[in-house]
Amino acid sequence: MQFVDLKKQQEGIREDIERRINTVLDHGKYIMGPEIAELEKQLADYVGVKHCISCSSGTDALLIPLMAWGIGPGDAVFTTPFTFIATAEVIQLLGATPVFVDIEEDTFNIDPVLLESAIQKVIEDKQLNPKCILPVDLFGLPANYSEIQKIADKYNVKVLEDGAQGFGGSIGDTKACSFGHAASTSFFPAKPLGCYGDGGAIFTNDPELAAVMDSIRVHGKGSDKYDNIRIGINGRMDTIQAAILLTKLNIFNNELDQRDRVAGKYRALLSPQYQVQAVPKDYRSAWAQFSIVTDDENHRKRLMSKLKDEGIPTAIYYPLPLHLQKAFSHLGYTQGDFSISESISQRIFSVPMHPYLTEEEIKRISDVLTK
């Protein structure tokens, strides 16, 4: 059994992928070929925004908008400690300061009430300038953007949606990666929409911001790549990766429906016994992962061991919150500062989640956990 079964997915689209790749091989435009513009148009239309800028990874998709806004030393960027390091890493890379905010116990996403308190504290301390909120759509579930945007408007700060796991999710009729002033996503192979390497994209309705980000993506180019009007990065997506994503977009909505099916079955079988991620009314998760919360670390260890004995893979997202990581030790956070993130990280683990899990496989996994 696979944690994410990309081979099974490929069986149904192999011919289309090969045709798309062969087209790239024939025209030979491996960097910024015509498939890039085609993909950006389709992604923007799917999300429902005016501009999409593809890039080389989900990390660069976070870095580029922060660069475009000029965020740097002396600036505070508010985010969750219960996420992958890339979310806070990009803040630190620019010399800005990550200010962590604890999560909601049921959704695992950043808590808007605690967020406002954190912003107020930074303002009172007068050591940093509040500049940006960076919520994460954890495990595919969009954060509470209606409340987050109210807070952002109140304190005049930007919102950058980290939709690395969230592409395909939604709140009502509004798609993930359309919230905030800009949004980012990742096309890492294991993501709900993944390529066969690294890739990412940035979304915005702001034409001026889009133009600056397009420039930053190619070494700060102006009229051409030898006219450098700002400092940028080498952040372009390979054309072959765009070709693969264009193929996968054709089956993406169906795969989201299948992820809903898998998650629904898991929830029915497991939620009487275990805590699972809450999905608020009118929210749709892309189900990048399906996670359960155990009683304690020892309970988790026993369950994961039982599953391993049955040939069922598992993973822990995330075993140590960012505020306790060595890379952020200079910020001065200690054990107990974000009790919910710390508690969840010690008790959570994820089971196989992909569109091609059969009813029998879901029941087999669930039976090991419930019996």
N, C-alpha and C positions, 0 to 999 in steps of 0.2 A: 504494500500500500504506500502511496506517495502523499507527502504533506501537501504539495501542490503538483498536480499531474499535468505538466506541460506537454509531455509526450502524447497523452490521450487527446489533448486539445489539438496538437499538431496533425494528428491523423486525419482530421476532418478538413484541414485547410492547407495541407502540404503543397498541393498543386498550385493553389493561388499564391502562396508564399514564394514558391520557386519561380513562378511567372513574374511576379513583382521584382524579385531580386535579379532575374535575368534581364529585365528591362533596364535596371540600373547598370548592370554589367555592360549592356549594349551601348548606352549613351555615355557611360564613363564619368559622369559628374557625381563623384563620391562624396563631395562636400557641398552642401547647399544646392543640391540638384533639384529638379522640378518637383519631386515628391515632397520636399520640405514645405513649399508653399501650399501644395495640395493638402497635406496633413494639417497645417496650421488653420486653413480655412475650415476643414471638416471639424476639427477640435473646437474652434471658436463657435461654430454653428451648433454643435452638440451641447456645449455648456450654456450658450446663449449670451455670449459677450462679443464685443466688437473686435477685439485684438487677441491673438495668441502668438506667442514667441516661443518656438521650440528651442531646446538647449540640450546640453550634453549629459545632464543628470538632474535628479531631484534636488540635490544639494545646491547646484548652480541656479536652479529655479528659485531657491530661497535667497541666495546671495545677490543675484542680479538686481531685484527690486530694492533691496536694502541699499545697495550701492547707488542706484538711481535716485533714491531719496536723500543721499548724502549722509546716511547714518554712520556715526563713528564715535571716537572718544568723547566721553561726557554724556552720551545718550543712553537711556534706559529702554530696553525692549522686553516686554512682559510675555512670558511663555510658561508652559507647563514643564515640570521636571519628569513627568511620566511619558517619555517619548524617546525616539532614537536620537543619538547625539547630534546628528546633522542640524536639527532644529535650532539648538543653542550654539552649535559650533560656528555657524555663519555669523552670528552676532559677535562672538568673541574674535573671529578673524578680522572683523572691521574695527576692532578696538572699542566697540560699544559694550555695555554691561547687560548680561542676561539677568532679569529679575524674575525669579520663579514664583509661580502661583499654584496652589494645590488644586486637586481635581475634585469633581463630584464623585461620590462613592458609587453611584449607580451607572452613570454613563462613561466614567473614566476620562471625561473631557474637562477642560479648564473651568473652574467655578467662577461665574461672573460676579458674584457677591464678593468673593475674596479678591478678585481682580481689581475691582474699584477700590477696595481697601489698600491694596498694594500700590496703586497709582497715587492715592492720597498720601501715603506714607513717604513715597519718593518726593512728592512736591513739598511736603513739610520738612524733610531732611535737607533739601536744597543742595544736594551733592550731585545729582544727575538730572538731566532733562528728559521727561517722558516723551518718547517719540513714536513708539510703535507697539501694537499688540500682535502677537504671533500665535494664534490658536491652532491646535492640531485636530484634524478629523480622525480621531484614534480608531484603529481597526476598521475604518470605513464609515464611521458615524460622524456626520457633521457636528461641529460644536454649536453652541447656542448663539448664533450670529445676530439674532434680533436684539438680545440684551447686550452683547459685546459691542455692536455698532452704536447703540445708545451711549454706552460708556465712552467709546472712542470720540463720538461727536461732542460729548460733554467736556472732555479734556483736550480736544483738538489733537488727537494722535491718529496715526495711520493704522490700518488693519491689513495684515498680510496673512491670508489663509494658507496654512500648511495642509494641502490636500494630497500629500504624497500617498496616503492610503485611501483617500476619500473620493477619487474620481469615479463617477457613476452614482454616488449617493445624492440625496436631495432633501430639501425641506419644503414640503408642499410641492409646488410646481417649479421651484427654483433649484437649479442643479448646483451641486458642490463645485467648487472652483470658480464660482461667480460671485462669491461673497467678499466683502471688504473692498479696499482700494485696489488690491491686486491679489492674485492667488497663484499657488504653485502646485505642481504634481510631479510624480515620479513614474517612469516607465520601466523601472527595474523589473527583471523577468517575472518575479513572484507577485507583482502587484496585480490588481484586478484587470488592468489593461497594461500589459508588459511587452517590451520588445525583447530582442535576444542579445542584449548588452545593456549599457547604461543609456538613459535618456530621460528627458524631463520637458516640462512646458510651463509657461507663465501666462496668466490670463488677466486682462484688464479692459475696462471701458474708456480709459483715459488715453487719448491719442498722443499727447505729449509724453506721458510716461512710457507708452509703448515704443515711441521713437528712440528715447534714451536707452531703454533696455535692449532694443535691437542693435544700437551702437555698442553698448557694453559687451554684448555677446560676442562681437568680433573685434576685440582689442580696442574698443573705443573709436571705431571708424567714423569718419565723416562722409565725404562724397565717395570715397573708396577706401580700401584697406590700408593704403599708404598715407591717407589723410586722417591722422589720429587727433581727435578733438577732446578726448578725455581718456582717463585710464580705464581699461576694460579687462576682459579675460578672454581666453580661448574657450568659449562656451557653446560651440555649434554642435548640433546633432548630426550624426552620419546619415547620409541619404539612405543607406540600406536599412537602418533602423526605422526610418520613416516609412519605407516600403512595407516592412513587417507590420507596423502599427496600422497602416491603411488597410491591410488585409484583416487584421484582428478587429478593427472597428466594425466590420460587417457582421460579426457575430456577437458583439459586445452586449447589446441589449438582451439577447437571448441568454447569454451567460449570467447577466445580472439576475434574470428571473430564476435561473437554476441555483444561483447562490442564495436567493430568498428561500427557495424550496429546501435546500440543505439546512439553512439556519433555522427555518421553521420546524423542521423535523428534530433537529438538535434541541431546540428550546422546549418542544413538547416532551421529549424524553428525559432531558436533564434538569430543567428548571425546578421541578418539584424537589430536587435534592441539592442542587448547587445554584449559587449566584451566577447569572450570566449578564452580559452587558444589556442595560436597559435601552430600548429604542423609543424615544418620546413619540407621542401622537403626531402624525403627518410627517415624520422623519423616515427616510429610507437609507439604510446602510448599504455600502458596496461590499460589506463583509470581506474585507481584506484578510481578516483573521476571525476565528470563532474561539473565544476564550471562556474559561470557567474559573471561578474563584473557590479555593478549597478552605479548609478550616485553619491550617497553618502550614509552615514549610515542610514538616515531616509528613503530613497528609499528602501534600503535593508530590513529594518525593516517592511515596508509596504508590500513588496512582500512576505517575509517569513510569515507574518501574513495571507495574502490571501491564500497562499498554505496550511498553517495549517488549516484554516477554511474549506478547501476542503479535509482534511485528507491526505495531502501530506507532508511527513517529509522532513526536510532540515537540513543542518549542516554548520557551519562556520569553514573552515580551512584557516587561523589561525587568531583568533581575535586580538592577540597582538604579534607582532614580538619579537623574543627572546632578542634583545638588550634592550627592554623596560621591560622585566620581572624582578621581584625582585631578582630571583636567580642569575642574571648576573649584578646586579646593581653595583657591585664592579669594573666592567670593565670601568665604567665612560661614557658609551654612553648616549645620551640624545635624546629627541624628535627632529626629523629633520635630524638626522645623516644618515638615510637610507630612503629617502623620498618615493621611489617607493614601498618598502616593507610596509611602513606605510600606504600609500595611498591604495594599494591593500587590505591590511588586514581590512581596514575600509569599503570596498565596496563589497567584494567577499562573495559568499556563494555557497554551493553545493546542487544539486538536486539528487534524486535517480539515482543510476548507478549500474546496474548488468546485467548479460547476459539474464535474463529472463523477462525483461521489454517488454511488448507487444507494438505494434504500437499504439493501442488505449490509453495505459497508457502514452506513450511518448507525444502523441498529447494532452492529457488532461492536463498534466503538462505544456506543452508549451503554451496552450491556456490561462491558468491562468496568465502566465507571459506576454503574448503579448497582451491580451485584457483588 
